[in-house]
Amino acid sequence: MPQSLSSTHQIPEKSIIPRHIAIIMDGNGRWAKKRFLPRVTGHRQGVEAVRGIIKACIEQGVEFLTLFAFSSENWRRPEEEVTFLMQLFVNTLEHEVAKLNENGIRFKVIGDLSKFDARTVAFIRQGEELTANNTRLIFTVAANYGGRWDIMQAVQKMMIHSPNLMGNFEEADLAKYFAMNYAPDPDLFIRTGGECRISNFLLWQLAYAELYFTDTLWPDFDAHALDLAIKSYQQRERRFGRISEQLQNMPVEKGITKIAAKKKF
């Protein structure tokens, strides 16, 4: 897949449906607590919500979906919860990657995988390889990911591969080394659970994303909730440094096209 330029370097096409949606899935623990259930139950229910949102994105015509599953700061959580999250991640990979492939979805993982055991990394690589040629939806999971980590590792890779650029490089020189160099910058960023921050997620890539915060807890975030977020996005005027008058006569490159989703989800 060719490298995608950033929104600060190239103005994206005007689009009614966001081409790339990035989501922080917040509120699993609080969802469970409200029901007097263990936090782990909320995480299990969160996986069900992921299935629904993948299907809804396909129906809406979204091309890229990126979910923040586990941040580099989440290791600070109680040990038993971190252990459960790792087990849930592996179990989900075992059961879901084949379904993703059957539905023409490409699976990617971004983040520092050095903290994961060999079995988990193997599952990730096998899933990426199995789905590598799929194009219906590019589904990315950010695991042990941090935006500052991403910038640091990109700089380090550039220093190794292109030391001649040190002290004299441009944005495009660095962009190819980011973890999501295969995808356009997100058009729409969503955070569930009522918090209004981006929590070290895609710091570079969110430069011109439209931000949407909702009190809905992640396990309750469904196709209708996604539709509300997209409708909010459609009310925004995305100028990318220009003025309103410059946008008035620009054609819309992509309309609201419903794409039939297979019933295998």
ABEGO torsion letter per residue (X at the ends): XBBBBBAAABBBBBBABBABBBBBBBGAAAAAAAAGBBAAAAAAAAAAAAAAAAAAAAAAGBABBBBBABBAAAAABBAAAAAAAAAAAAAAAAAAAAAAAAAGBBBBBBEBAAABBAAAAAAAAAAAAAAAABAABBBBBBBGBBAAAAAAAAAAAAAAABAAABGBBBAAAAAAABAAAABBBBABBBBBGGBBBAGGBGAAAAAABBBBBBABBAAABBAAAAAAAAAAAAABBBAGGBBAAAAAABBBABBBBBBBBBAAX
